[in-house]
Amino acid sequence: MNRLANEKSPYLLQHKNNPVDWYPWGDEAFEKAKADDKPVFLSIGYATCHWCHVMEHESFEDEEVARRMNEVFVSIKVDREERPDIDHTYMTVCQMLTGHGGWPLTIVMTPEKEPFYAATYLPRHSRPNRIGMMEFLPAINKAWETDRANVLQSVERIKKGFSKTLDLGKSTGSLADDITNQARQSLLDRFDASEGGFGSAPKFPSPHNLLFLLNRYQTDSNQKDLDMVNLTLEKMRLGGLWDHVGSGFHRYSTDHRWLLPHFEKMLYDQAMLLLAFAEGWKATKNPLFKQTAFEIVEYVDGCLTSPEGAFYSAEDADSEGEEGKFYVWESAEIQNILNKEDAGLFLDLFRFEEGGNFHDEATHQKTGKNIPHLRKPVPDDLQTDVQKILSTLKTEREKRVRPLLDDKILTDWNGLMIAALSRAGVLFDEPKLIQKAERAWSIIELYCHSDGNLLHRLKDGSAEITGMADDYAFSVWGLIELYNATLKPEYLETAILIQKTFDEKFLDPDHGGYFFTAYDAEALLGRQKEIYDGAIPSSNSVAALNGIRLLRLTSNHSFEEKSQALFNTFSEQIGDSPAGYTFSMLAYDLFIGNSTEIVITATERNKKTEELIALCRELLKPGSVLLLKTTGNSDQLSAIAPFLKHYPISEKPALYVCRNFECKAPVFSEGELRELLLNS
């Protein structure tokens, strides 16, 4: 075993038996590189990454490649999910040098952490347009040994180029008045009217695009917005992106029809898609969307939930060295497992092909295996039979070798799932979902939170790694949703406490917006800010939304001022391509839109107050907030939102409705409240 045997990351532990003399990221590795005058080979990936497994098998498990690596380099392995700060920095370098990026990420740098070469996957031997490790190693060694001056010139050019990226997020303008309409139009222009989604292959779920469009629909009632969401959600659910046998969504589709996925299942995808399907159901009442939301939760419960109730990170795409092997089927298997009638129904309904519909990604040849998928939703009269068949197949599939579970618990991704469960619990009026969110937060709070400070990773009962911007922004989002779902002031109180630390350690005081790392974090090439909404919303996009909602919950205008500054500082980037920042656009829509704030005062939380709360949730528009002040929480809630001190509590519940910080006289009945909300 090499040094990685002492690590906690499942990804690093995958490499503990490699003949490569791997180091984890740390002072020991860089001091060794300085002492031996060797360049550093940095390899960044994650446990459920298919091409990371391929590169390991081809190169890092190969004795000859490893021998040469050990001669030329000090080699470091990094789990991108544990250290997104390192990954963001060197991925920027890779994109600068190559025009693209991905994992595994390969960086060669000096012992001072200054890069001079970048690539992604490198095979053992060279292929057209891709150098192989056996050719790469002597070339790098020769450059380092005989042409050091040129190497150092490359370092300086890269550092200069990287420094320009640090100017992003320093705009002094403001967003255009029609910026959200620009974002909507861009999505409309790229919308696939046949298969849903945006653009062609590969297709990513990008649920924040759908959440943005749903918010636009609720604001403008433009049917096209809802149609784009409805078709995309339905096509994703019917296609091979969805695991029809075991539930849960795979990472993305390699084709435009959502049929052929990359098979890893990520917690963050389940969280954001749960939110999208729940909000989609609210807008359409499509029963398939509600079913999907609950089946996502069922999958997360069964496969990604720790015994204590927090959430694991992911399941791998590969098993037994093959991507998708756990998930695909031969027709003959189905016929052996099921009786003739059920087999015929399943094979026809789930569109099996004689030669298989699953193609090998490298050869593009059919493999004889099939990915179950649907053309249209299962008819009502077949639902019971199909569910029995799927249950039988799931039981049979569990006999296969299951893909690796990445069982580290990440604070940021847990924040996303807490937010999604809390919101879905409100939309479906399902307390069990909210309880799952509360249980998960109790674990994060116990291990990863202390007086407003967060740690990033929990594994084997030990929390480590200083929290980054995503941890803070996503945790605050989760806590705001938890407060909205439970109306327990302690969640709002904790959200504000964490936000305070986030402001103190991450806020750019000169230009606005939040750096990805704290001011006292490890120095790399410079502190970056993230605003692009990629696989998940960026920390700054979520921070903007949090600030708007905290203002409306507390009337503390400093929260809104930070959101305003954030929109301004990223105005140039967002203005160039607004559809790349749809979660920011969602937040901005709420920022400029009308909001309603409701305060309910009551002696206690009882059946009557629950009816009033339910009515508020039914009628309130996006961006609106609800506060419940009772005799029991009056002091605590008033300390959080001082304006509430002036709201009296009497025997009869009272409802105070404010629009844009202008308040109406209190009302005392459901009828009066309904009339006020519908007419405002």
C-alpha positions as CSV (number, residue, x, y, z in Angstrom):
1,M,0.0,0.0,0.0
2,N,1.0,3.6,-0.6
3,R,0.4,6.6,1.6
4,L,-3.3,6.9,0.5
5,A,-4.1,3.9,2.7
6,N,-4.3,6.4,5.6
7,E,-6.9,8.7,4.0
8,K,-10.6,8.7,4.4
9,S,-11.7,9.6,0.9
10,P,-13.2,6.6,-1.0
11,Y,-11.5,8.0,-4.1
12,L,-8.1,8.1,-2.6
13,L,-8.5,4.7,-1.0
14,Q,-9.3,3.3,-4.5
15,H,-5.7,4.1,-5.3
16,K,-4.0,2.8,-2.2
17,N,-2.7,-0.3,-3.9
18,N,-1.3,1.4,-7.0
19,P,2.4,1.0,-7.6
20,V,2.5,4.8,-8.0
21,D,4.1,6.3,-4.9
22,W,1.1,8.6,-4.3
23,Y,1.0,11.4,-1.7
24,P,-2.1,13.1,-0.5
25,W,-2.2,16.9,-0.9
26,G,-0.1,18.4,1.9
27,D,3.3,19.8,2.9
28,E,5.0,16.5,2.9
29,A,4.6,16.0,-0.8
30,F,5.7,19.5,-1.8
31,E,8.7,19.4,0.6
32,K,9.7,16.1,-1.0
33,A,9.4,17.7,-4.5
34,K,11.6,20.6,-3.4
35,A,14.2,18.4,-1.8
36,D,14.4,16.1,-4.8
37,D,14.0,18.9,-7.4
38,K,11.2,17.1,-9.1
39,P,8.0,18.4,-10.7
40,V,4.7,17.5,-9.1
41,F,2.2,15.3,-10.9
42,L,-1.3,16.2,-9.6
43,S,-4.2,13.9,-10.5
44,I,-7.7,15.1,-9.5
45,G,-10.8,12.9,-9.8
46,Y,-13.6,11.4,-7.8
47,A,-14.8,8.0,-6.7
48,T,-17.6,7.6,-9.2
49,C,-15.8,8.9,-12.3
50,H,-15.7,6.3,-15.1
51,W,-12.7,7.8,-17.0
52,C,-10.8,8.1,-13.7
53,H,-11.2,4.3,-13.3
54,V,-10.0,3.8,-16.9
55,M,-6.9,5.9,-16.4
56,E,-6.1,4.1,-13.2
57,H,-6.4,0.7,-14.8
58,E,-4.4,1.6,-17.9
59,S,-1.7,3.6,-16.2
60,F,-1.6,3.9,-12.4
61,E,-1.9,0.1,-12.0
62,D,0.7,-0.5,-14.6
63,E,4.1,-1.4,-13.1
64,E,6.1,0.3,-15.9
65,V,4.1,3.5,-16.0
66,A,4.3,3.7,-12.2
67,R,8.1,3.1,-12.2
68,R,8.6,5.9,-14.6
69,M,6.2,8.2,-12.7
70,N,8.1,7.5,-9.5
71,E,11.4,8.4,-11.1
72,V,10.2,11.6,-12.7
73,F,7.6,13.0,-10.3
74,V,6.3,13.4,-6.8
75,S,2.7,12.3,-7.4
76,I,-0.3,13.7,-5.6
77,K,-3.9,12.4,-5.7
78,V,-6.8,14.8,-4.8
79,D,-10.5,14.0,-4.4
80,R,-12.2,16.9,-6.2
81,E,-15.3,16.6,-3.9
82,E,-13.2,16.8,-0.8
83,R,-11.1,19.7,-2.1
84,P,-13.2,21.7,-4.6
85,D,-10.9,24.7,-4.0
86,I,-7.9,22.8,-5.4
87,D,-10.1,21.5,-8.3
88,H,-11.5,24.9,-9.2
89,T,-8.1,26.5,-9.3
90,Y,-6.4,23.9,-11.5
91,M,-9.5,23.2,-13.7
92,T,-9.3,26.9,-14.6
93,V,-5.7,26.4,-15.7
94,C,-6.7,23.3,-17.8
95,Q,-9.5,25.3,-19.5
96,M,-7.1,28.2,-20.2
97,L,-4.5,25.9,-21.7
98,T,-6.7,23.3,-23.6
99,G,-10.0,25.0,-24.1
100,H,-11.9,22.3,-22.2
101,G,-11.9,20.5,-18.9
102,G,-13.1,17.3,-17.2
103,W,-12.0,14.5,-15.0
104,P,-9.5,12.9,-14.4
105,L,-7.7,16.3,-14.4
106,T,-4.0,16.0,-14.9
107,I,-1.7,18.9,-13.9
108,V,2.1,19.1,-13.8
109,M,3.5,21.8,-11.6
110,T,6.6,23.1,-9.8
111,P,7.1,22.3,-6.1
112,E,5.7,25.8,-5.4
113,K,2.3,24.6,-6.7
114,E,2.7,26.6,-10.0
115,P,1.4,24.7,-13.0
116,F,3.1,24.4,-16.4
117,Y,1.1,21.6,-18.1
118,A,-2.6,20.5,-18.0
119,A,-4.6,17.7,-19.6
120,T,-7.5,15.4,-18.7
121,Y,-7.5,11.7,-19.4
122,L,-4.2,10.3,-20.7
123,P,-4.1,6.7,-22.0
124,R,-1.1,4.4,-21.6
125,H,0.1,5.0,-25.1
126,S,-0.6,7.9,-27.5
127,R,-3.7,8.0,-29.7
128,P,-4.6,10.5,-32.4
129,N,-4.8,14.0,-30.7
130,R,-4.0,12.6,-27.2
131,I,-0.6,11.9,-25.8
132,G,-0.1,8.7,-23.8
133,M,1.7,8.4,-20.4
134,M,4.6,6.4,-21.9
135,E,5.4,9.3,-24.3
136,F,4.4,12.0,-21.9
137,L,6.7,11.0,-19.1
138,P,10.0,11.2,-21.0
139,A,9.0,14.5,-22.7
140,I,8.1,16.2,-19.3
141,N,11.3,14.8,-17.7
142,K,13.4,16.1,-20.6
143,A,11.8,19.6,-20.4
144,W,12.3,19.7,-16.6
145,E,16.0,18.5,-16.8
146,T,17.2,20.3,-19.9
147,D,14.9,23.2,-20.6
148,R,14.0,24.6,-17.1
149,A,14.1,28.2,-18.3
150,N,11.3,27.5,-20.8
151,V,9.3,25.6,-18.2
152,L,9.5,28.6,-15.9
153,Q,8.5,31.0,-18.7
154,S,5.4,28.8,-19.1
155,V,4.7,29.1,-15.4
156,E,4.8,32.9,-15.6
157,R,2.5,33.0,-18.6
158,I,0.0,30.7,-16.9
159,K,0.1,32.8,-13.7
160,K,-0.4,35.9,-15.7
161,G,-3.4,34.4,-17.5
162,F,-4.8,33.1,-14.3
163,S,-4.6,36.5,-12.6
164,K,-7.0,37.8,-15.3
165,T,-9.6,35.3,-14.1
166,L,-9.4,36.9,-10.7
167,D,-10.9,40.1,-12.2
168,L,-14.1,38.3,-12.9
169,G,-16.7,39.5,-10.4
170,K,-15.4,43.0,-10.2
171,S,-17.9,44.8,-12.5
172,T,-19.3,48.2,-11.5
173,G,-22.4,48.2,-13.6
174,S,-25.9,46.7,-13.1
175,L,-28.0,44.1,-14.7
176,A,-30.1,45.1,-17.7
177,D,-33.8,45.6,-17.0
178,D,-34.8,42.8,-19.3
179,I,-32.0,40.4,-18.2
180,T,-34.3,37.6,-17.1
181,N,-36.2,37.8,-20.3
182,Q,-32.9,37.5,-22.2
183,A,-32.1,34.3,-20.2
184,R,-35.6,32.9,-20.9
185,Q,-35.3,33.7,-24.6
186,S,-31.9,32.0,-24.8
187,L,-33.3,28.8,-23.2
188,L,-36.2,29.0,-25.6
189,D,-33.8,29.3,-28.6
190,R,-31.9,26.2,-27.4
191,F,-34.9,24.1,-26.3
192,D,-35.3,20.7,-27.9
193,A,-39.1,20.7,-28.7
194,S,-39.0,17.0,-29.5
195,E,-37.1,15.5,-26.5
196,G,-37.0,18.3,-24.0
197,G,-33.8,19.8,-22.5
198,F,-31.6,22.4,-24.0
199,G,-29.1,21.9,-26.8
200,S,-28.1,18.5,-28.2
201,A,-25.9,15.7,-26.9
202,P,-24.7,15.4,-24.2
203,K,-27.6,16.5,-22.2
204,F,-27.4,17.4,-18.5
205,P,-30.5,17.7,-16.2
206,S,-29.7,21.3,-15.2
207,P,-32.7,21.5,-12.9
208,H,-31.9,25.2,-12.1
209,N,-33.0,26.0,-15.7
210,L,-36.3,24.4,-14.9
211,L,-36.7,26.1,-11.6
212,F,-36.0,29.5,-13.3
213,L,-38.7,28.8,-15.9
214,L,-41.2,27.7,-13.3
215,N,-40.6,30.9,-11.5
216,R,-41.1,32.9,-14.7
217,Y,-44.3,31.0,-15.4
218,Q,-45.7,31.9,-11.9
219,T,-44.7,35.5,-12.5
220,D,-45.8,36.0,-16.2
221,S,-48.1,33.0,-16.8
222,N,-46.4,32.4,-20.2
223,Q,-47.5,28.9,-21.2
224,K,-44.3,28.3,-23.2
225,D,-42.3,28.4,-20.0
226,L,-44.4,25.7,-18.4
227,D,-44.4,23.6,-21.6
228,M,-40.6,23.6,-21.7
229,V,-40.5,22.4,-18.0
230,N,-43.3,19.8,-18.5
231,L,-41.7,18.2,-21.5
232,T,-38.2,18.1,-20.1
233,L,-39.3,16.6,-16.8
234,E,-41.4,14.0,-18.5
235,K,-38.7,13.0,-21.0
236,M,-36.0,12.7,-18.4
237,R,-38.3,10.5,-16.2
238,L,-39.3,8.3,-19.2
239,G,-35.8,7.9,-20.6
240,G,-32.8,5.9,-19.5
241,L,-31.5,8.8,-17.4
242,W,-34.0,7.4,-14.8
243,D,-33.3,4.1,-13.2
244,H,-36.7,2.4,-13.8
245,V,-35.9,-0.6,-11.7
246,G,-34.2,0.9,-8.7
247,S,-35.2,4.6,-8.9
248,G,-32.9,7.7,-8.9
249,F,-31.4,9.7,-11.7
250,H,-28.1,9.0,-13.4
251,R,-25.6,11.9,-14.0
252,Y,-26.3,12.9,-17.6
253,S,-27.3,11.5,-21.0
254,T,-24.7,11.0,-23.7
255,D,-27.4,11.3,-26.4
256,H,-30.1,13.8,-27.0
257,R,-33.0,11.4,-26.2
258,W,-32.1,10.9,-22.5
259,L,-31.5,7.2,-23.3
260,L,-27.8,6.4,-22.8
261,P,-26.6,7.8,-19.5
262,H,-23.3,8.0,-17.7
263,F,-24.5,5.8,-14.9
264,E,-23.1,7.4,-11.7
265,K,-25.8,8.7,-9.3
266,M,-24.9,11.9,-7.5
267,L,-26.6,13.2,-4.3
268,Y,-26.7,16.7,-5.7
269,D,-28.6,15.5,-8.8
270,Q,-31.2,13.8,-6.6
271,A,-31.6,16.9,-4.5
272,M,-32.0,19.4,-7.3
273,L,-34.2,17.1,-9.4
274,L,-36.4,16.4,-6.3
275,L,-36.9,20.2,-6.1
276,A,-37.6,20.5,-9.8
277,F,-40.2,17.6,-9.9
278,A,-41.9,18.9,-6.7
279,E,-42.2,22.5,-8.1
280,G,-43.2,21.0,-11.5
281,W,-46.0,19.1,-9.8
282,K,-47.1,22.2,-8.0
283,A,-47.5,24.0,-11.4
284,T,-48.9,21.1,-13.4
285,K,-50.4,18.6,-10.9
286,N,-48.9,15.9,-13.2
287,P,-49.1,12.7,-11.1
288,L,-45.9,11.3,-12.7
289,F,-44.0,14.2,-11.2
290,K,-45.2,13.6,-7.7
291,Q,-44.5,9.8,-8.1
292,T,-41.0,10.7,-9.3
293,A,-40.3,13.0,-6.4
294,F,-41.3,10.3,-3.9
295,E,-39.3,7.7,-5.7
296,I,-36.2,9.9,-5.6
297,V,-36.6,10.1,-1.9
298,E,-37.1,6.3,-1.7
299,Y,-33.8,5.8,-3.6
300,V,-31.9,8.3,-1.4
301,D,-33.4,6.6,1.7
302,G,-32.3,3.1,0.6
303,C,-28.9,3.9,-1.0
304,L,-27.5,7.3,0.0
305,T,-28.6,7.7,3.7
306,S,-26.4,7.0,6.6
307,P,-27.8,5.1,9.6
308,E,-27.8,8.5,11.5
309,G,-29.8,10.2,8.7
310,A,-27.2,12.3,6.8
311,F,-26.6,11.8,3.1
312,Y,-23.8,10.0,1.3
313,S,-22.2,11.5,-1.8
314,A,-22.7,9.1,-4.7
315,E,-22.9,5.7,-6.3
316,D,-20.4,4.7,-9.0
317,A,-21.1,4.2,-12.6
318,D,-18.9,1.0,-12.8
319,S,-19.1,-2.4,-11.3
320,E,-16.7,-5.3,-12.0
321,G,-14.7,-2.9,-14.2
322,E,-17.6,-2.1,-16.6
323,E,-19.7,1.1,-16.8
324,G,-23.4,0.4,-16.4
325,K,-23.0,-3.3,-15.8
326,F,-25.3,-3.2,-12.7
327,Y,-28.1,-1.4,-14.6
328,V,-28.4,-3.1,-18.1
329,W,-30.2,-6.2,-19.1
330,E,-30.3,-8.9,-21.8
331,S,-33.7,-9.9,-23.1
332,A,-33.0,-13.5,-22.2
333,E,-32.4,-12.5,-18.5
334,I,-35.9,-10.9,-18.4
335,Q,-37.4,-14.0,-19.9
336,N,-35.7,-16.3,-17.3
337,I,-36.7,-14.1,-14.4
338,L,-40.4,-13.4,-15.3
339,N,-43.2,-15.6,-16.5
340,K,-43.9,-15.4,-20.2
341,E,-46.8,-12.9,-19.9
342,D,-44.9,-10.5,-17.6
343,A,-41.7,-10.8,-19.7
344,G,-43.6,-9.9,-22.9
345,L,-45.2,-6.9,-21.2
346,F,-42.0,-5.6,-19.8
347,L,-39.9,-6.1,-22.9
348,D,-42.4,-4.4,-25.0
349,L,-43.3,-1.6,-22.6
350,F,-39.7,-0.8,-21.7
351,R,-38.6,-0.9,-25.4
352,F,-36.0,-3.7,-25.4
353,E,-34.3,-4.3,-28.7
354,E,-33.2,-7.7,-30.0
355,G,-29.6,-6.5,-30.5
356,G,-29.7,-4.3,-27.4
357,N,-30.0,-0.5,-27.2
358,F,-26.9,0.0,-25.0
359,H,-23.9,1.1,-27.1
360,D,-20.3,0.8,-26.0
361,E,-19.1,4.4,-25.7
362,A,-15.7,3.7,-27.2
363,T,-16.7,1.6,-30.1
364,H,-20.3,2.8,-30.6
365,Q,-21.3,-0.8,-31.2
366,K,-24.4,-2.4,-29.7
367,T,-23.6,-4.6,-26.7
368,G,-26.7,-6.9,-26.8
369,K,-27.8,-5.3,-23.5
370,N,-30.7,-2.9,-22.9
371,I,-31.5,0.1,-20.8
372,P,-35.2,0.0,-19.8
373,H,-37.0,3.2,-20.9
374,L,-40.5,4.2,-21.8
375,R,-42.1,6.0,-24.7
376,K,-45.0,7.3,-22.6
377,P,-46.1,6.9,-18.9
378,V,-47.4,3.5,-17.8
379,P,-51.2,3.4,-18.3
380,D,-53.2,3.4,-15.1
381,D,-54.6,-0.1,-15.7
382,L,-51.0,-1.5,-15.9
383,Q,-49.6,0.3,-12.9
384,T,-50.1,-2.5,-10.4
385,D,-48.7,-5.2,-12.7
386,V,-45.7,-3.1,-13.7
387,Q,-44.8,-2.2,-10.1
388,K,-44.8,-6.0,-9.2
389,I,-42.5,-6.7,-12.2
390,L,-40.1,-3.9,-11.3
391,S,-40.0,-5.1,-7.7
392,T,-39.1,-8.6,-8.9
393,L,-36.4,-7.3,-11.1
394,K,-35.0,-5.1,-8.4
395,T,-34.7,-8.1,-6.1
396,E,-33.0,-10.0,-8.8
397,R,-30.6,-7.1,-9.6
398,E,-29.5,-6.9,-6.0
399,K,-27.7,-10.3,-6.5
400,R,-25.3,-8.5,-8.8
401,V,-22.1,-6.8,-7.7
402,R,-23.3,-3.3,-6.7
403,P,-21.3,-0.2,-7.7
404,L,-19.1,1.4,-5.1
405,L,-20.9,3.7,-2.6
406,D,-19.0,6.9,-1.9
407,D,-20.0,7.2,1.7
408,K,-18.4,10.5,2.6
409,I,-20.9,13.1,3.8
410,L,-20.4,16.6,2.4
411,T,-21.9,19.6,4.1
412,D,-22.7,21.5,0.9
413,W,-24.5,18.6,-0.8
414,N,-26.4,17.8,2.4
415,G,-27.5,21.4,2.4
416,L,-29.0,20.9,-1.0
417,M,-30.9,17.8,0.0
418,I,-32.1,19.4,3.2
419,A,-33.4,22.4,1.2
420,A,-35.1,20.0,-1.4
421,L,-36.7,17.8,1.2
422,S,-38.0,20.7,3.2
423,R,-39.5,22.4,0.2
424,A,-41.0,19.2,-1.1
425,G,-42.4,18.4,2.3
426,V,-44.3,21.8,2.2
427,L,-45.5,21.3,-1.4
428,F,-46.8,17.8,-0.8
429,D,-47.9,18.5,2.7
430,E,-45.8,15.5,3.8
431,P,-44.2,15.9,7.3
432,K,-42.0,12.8,6.8
433,L,-40.0,14.6,4.2
434,I,-39.4,17.5,6.5
435,Q,-38.5,15.1,9.3
436,K,-35.8,13.6,7.1
437,A,-34.4,17.1,6.5
438,E,-34.4,17.8,10.2
439,R,-32.6,14.6,11.0
440,A,-29.9,15.3,8.4
441,W,-29.3,18.8,9.7
442,S,-29.0,17.4,13.2
443,I,-26.0,15.3,12.1
444,I,-24.4,18.2,10.1
445,E,-24.9,20.5,13.1
446,L,-23.4,18.0,15.5
447,Y,-20.3,17.2,13.6
448,C,-19.7,20.0,11.0
449,H,-21.0,23.2,12.6
450,S,-19.6,25.2,15.5
451,D,-20.6,28.8,16.3
452,G,-21.3,29.7,12.7
453,N,-18.2,27.9,11.3
454,L,-18.5,24.8,9.0
455,L,-16.4,21.9,8.1
456,H,-16.7,20.4,4.7
457,R,-16.5,16.6,5.1
458,L,-17.7,14.0,7.6
459,K,-16.4,10.4,7.3
460,D,-16.3,7.6,9.8
461,G,-17.5,9.9,12.6
462,S,-14.7,12.5,12.0
463,A,-15.3,16.0,10.4
464,E,-12.4,17.6,8.6
465,I,-11.5,20.2,5.9
466,T,-12.4,23.8,6.4
467,G,-15.7,24.8,4.9
468,M,-15.9,26.6,1.5
469,A,-18.4,28.9,0.0
470,D,-20.7,26.1,-1.2
471,D,-20.9,24.7,2.4
472,Y,-22.0,28.1,3.7
473,A,-24.4,29.1,1.0
474,F,-26.1,25.7,0.6
475,S,-26.4,25.2,4.4
476,V,-28.0,28.6,4.8
477,W,-30.4,27.7,2.0
478,G,-31.3,24.4,3.6
479,L,-31.9,26.1,7.0
480,I,-34.1,28.8,5.4
481,E,-36.2,26.0,3.8
482,L,-36.2,24.2,7.1
483,Y,-37.5,27.3,8.9
484,N,-40.2,27.8,6.2
485,A,-41.2,24.1,6.6
486,T,-41.3,24.0,10.4
487,L,-41.5,27.7,11.5
488,K,-39.1,26.8,14.2
489,P,-37.0,30.0,15.0
490,E,-33.9,28.0,15.8
491,Y,-33.3,27.1,12.2
492,L,-33.6,30.8,11.1
493,E,-31.3,31.7,14.0
494,T,-28.7,29.3,12.9
495,A,-29.0,30.4,9.3
496,I,-28.2,33.9,10.3
497,L,-25.3,32.8,12.5
498,I,-23.7,30.9,9.6
499,Q,-24.4,33.8,7.2
500,K,-22.6,36.1,9.5
501,T,-19.5,33.9,9.4
502,F,-19.9,33.6,5.6
503,D,-19.9,37.4,5.4
504,E,-16.9,37.8,7.6
505,K,-14.7,35.2,6.0
506,F,-15.7,35.1,2.3
507,L,-17.3,38.4,1.3
508,D,-15.3,40.7,-1.1
509,P,-15.6,44.0,0.8
510,D,-14.4,46.0,-2.2
511,H,-16.6,44.7,-5.0
512,G,-19.2,42.4,-3.5
513,G,-19.9,38.7,-4.0
514,Y,-18.2,35.9,-2.2
515,F,-14.8,34.2,-2.8
516,F,-14.9,30.4,-2.9
517,T,-12.4,30.2,-0.1
518,A,-12.1,32.0,3.3
519,Y,-9.5,34.7,3.7
520,D,-7.4,32.5,5.9
521,A,-7.6,29.4,3.7
522,E,-4.7,27.7,2.0
523,A,-3.2,30.1,-0.7
524,L,-3.1,28.6,-4.2
525,L,-2.9,30.8,-7.3
526,G,-5.5,33.3,-6.0
527,R,-9.0,33.6,-4.5
528,Q,-11.7,33.0,-7.2
529,K,-15.4,33.7,-7.2
530,E,-17.9,31.2,-8.6
531,I,-21.1,32.5,-10.4
532,Y,-21.6,30.0,-13.3
533,D,-24.5,27.6,-12.6
534,G,-23.1,24.3,-13.8
535,A,-24.1,20.9,-12.5
536,I,-25.4,22.7,-9.4
537,P,-26.1,26.3,-8.7
538,S,-23.0,28.4,-7.8
539,S,-22.3,29.6,-4.2
540,N,-22.9,33.2,-5.3
541,S,-26.2,32.4,-7.0
542,V,-27.5,30.7,-3.9
543,A,-26.1,33.5,-1.7
544,A,-28.0,36.1,-3.7
545,L,-31.3,34.1,-3.1
546,N,-30.5,33.7,0.6
547,G,-29.9,37.4,1.1
548,I,-33.2,38.3,-0.5
549,R,-35.1,35.8,1.7
550,L,-33.3,36.7,4.9
551,L,-34.2,40.4,4.3
552,R,-37.9,39.5,4.0
553,L,-37.7,37.3,7.1
554,T,-35.9,39.8,9.3
555,S,-36.3,43.2,7.7
556,N,-32.5,43.6,8.0
557,H,-31.6,45.5,4.9
558,S,-27.9,44.6,5.0
559,F,-28.8,41.2,3.6
560,E,-30.4,42.7,0.5
561,E,-27.6,45.2,0.1
562,K,-25.1,42.3,-0.2
563,S,-27.4,40.6,-2.8
564,Q,-27.6,43.9,-4.8
565,A,-23.8,44.2,-4.7
566,L,-23.5,40.6,-5.8
567,F,-25.7,41.2,-8.9
568,N,-23.7,44.3,-9.7
569,T,-20.3,42.8,-9.4
570,F,-21.2,39.9,-11.7
571,S,-23.3,42.0,-14.1
572,E,-20.8,41.8,-16.9
573,Q,-20.5,38.0,-16.8
574,I,-24.2,37.5,-16.5
575,G,-25.0,40.0,-19.2
576,D,-22.7,38.2,-21.7
577,S,-24.7,34.9,-21.4
578,P,-27.6,35.1,-18.9
579,A,-28.8,31.5,-19.6
580,G,-25.5,30.3,-18.0
581,Y,-26.7,31.8,-14.7
582,T,-30.3,30.8,-14.4
583,F,-30.2,30.4,-10.6
584,S,-28.9,33.9,-10.3
585,M,-31.7,34.9,-12.7
586,L,-34.2,33.2,-10.5
587,A,-32.9,35.1,-7.5
588,Y,-32.9,38.4,-9.4
589,D,-36.5,37.8,-10.5
590,L,-37.5,37.6,-6.8
591,F,-35.3,40.6,-6.0
592,I,-37.1,42.9,-8.4
593,G,-40.5,41.3,-8.0
594,N,-43.3,42.0,-5.6
595,S,-43.2,40.1,-2.4
596,T,-45.7,39.4,0.4
597,E,-44.8,39.0,4.0
598,I,-47.3,37.5,6.4
599,V,-47.0,37.4,10.2
600,I,-49.4,35.2,12.1
601,T,-49.7,35.9,15.8
602,A,-51.3,33.3,18.1
603,T,-51.1,32.1,21.7
604,E,-50.1,28.7,20.5
605,R,-49.7,26.5,17.4
606,N,-52.9,24.6,17.1
607,K,-55.4,23.3,14.6
608,K,-56.6,26.8,13.8
609,T,-53.2,28.2,13.2
610,E,-52.3,25.1,11.1
611,E,-55.2,25.9,8.8
612,L,-54.1,29.5,8.4
613,I,-50.5,28.4,7.7
614,A,-51.8,25.9,5.0
615,L,-53.9,28.7,3.4
616,C,-50.9,31.0,3.3
617,R,-48.7,28.4,1.7
618,E,-51.4,27.7,-0.9
619,L,-51.8,31.3,-2.0
620,L,-48.4,33.0,-1.4
621,K,-46.4,33.8,-4.6
622,P,-42.7,33.1,-5.1
623,G,-40.4,35.1,-2.9
624,S,-43.0,35.6,-0.2
625,V,-42.4,34.6,3.5
626,L,-44.3,33.6,6.5
627,L,-43.6,34.1,10.2
628,L,-45.4,32.6,13.1
629,K,-45.2,34.4,16.4
630,T,-46.6,32.6,19.5
631,T,-46.3,33.1,23.2
632,G,-43.7,30.3,23.3
633,N,-41.3,31.7,20.6
634,S,-42.0,35.4,21.0
635,D,-38.7,36.4,22.6
636,Q,-36.6,34.2,20.3
637,L,-38.2,35.3,17.1
638,S,-38.3,39.0,18.1
639,A,-34.5,38.8,18.7
640,I,-34.1,37.6,15.1
641,A,-36.6,40.0,13.6
642,P,-36.9,43.0,16.0
643,F,-39.9,44.5,14.1
644,L,-42.0,41.6,15.5
645,K,-41.8,43.1,19.0
646,H,-44.7,45.4,18.0
647,Y,-47.0,42.6,16.9
648,P,-49.4,41.8,19.9
649,I,-50.6,38.3,20.7
650,S,-54.2,38.0,21.7
651,E,-56.7,35.1,22.2
652,K,-57.7,35.2,18.5
653,P,-55.1,34.5,15.9
654,A,-54.3,37.6,13.8
655,L,-52.8,37.8,10.3
656,Y,-50.7,40.8,9.2
657,V,-50.2,41.0,5.4
658,C,-47.5,43.3,4.0
659,R,-46.7,43.9,0.4
660,N,-43.4,45.5,-0.5
661,F,-42.9,46.5,3.2
662,E,-46.3,48.2,3.3
663,C,-48.7,46.6,5.8
664,K,-52.4,46.2,5.8
665,A,-54.6,46.2,8.9
666,P,-54.8,42.7,10.5
667,V,-57.4,40.2,9.5
668,F,-58.8,37.4,11.6
669,S,-60.4,34.8,9.4
670,E,-59.5,32.6,6.5
671,G,-62.0,34.3,4.3
672,E,-60.5,37.8,4.9
673,L,-57.0,36.4,4.3
674,R,-58.0,34.7,1.1
675,E,-59.6,37.9,-0.2
676,L,-56.6,40.0,0.7
677,L,-54.1,37.7,-0.9
678,L,-56.0,37.1,-4.1
679,N,-56.7,40.8,-4.6
680,S,-53.2,42.1,-3.7
